[in-house]
Amino acid sequence: MDELIMERPSFQRLMEDGVVTDEKIEEQGQHVKDLILQMEPNFTPEQMDQIYDLVAEVSVLLTLAAISDQQG
């Protein structure tokens, strides 16, 4: 998964200076919301529920990884 993330143009652009800011996090959050809204018309409500679940679980995974890094 790390390679997949590092290859994303959004990650490369946001991490260009090596600094994570609240603004960058907010910008990426909005980008994710916009992508989901663009996808919505292409999927059934049941499929969108699965997509929301996937996004939520990936968010949990990334949050746990960040907390683990902070704990050392």
C-alpha positions, 0 to 999 in steps of 0.5 A: 500500500505504501507504494500505491500511496507514494505514486499518487500525484496528490501525495507527491504534490502535497509532500513536495516540501516534506511538511504536513499541514492542517491545510494540506489535510483539509485539502486532501479531505475535500479531494476525497469528498469530491471524488466520492461525489463524482462516483456516486451517479455511477453506482447503486446505493448499495455499492456506494455504501460499500465504497463508504465502508472501504474509505472509512476502514482505510481511514481507520488503518491510516489513523492507527498507523499514524498513532503507532508512529507517534507512540514510537 
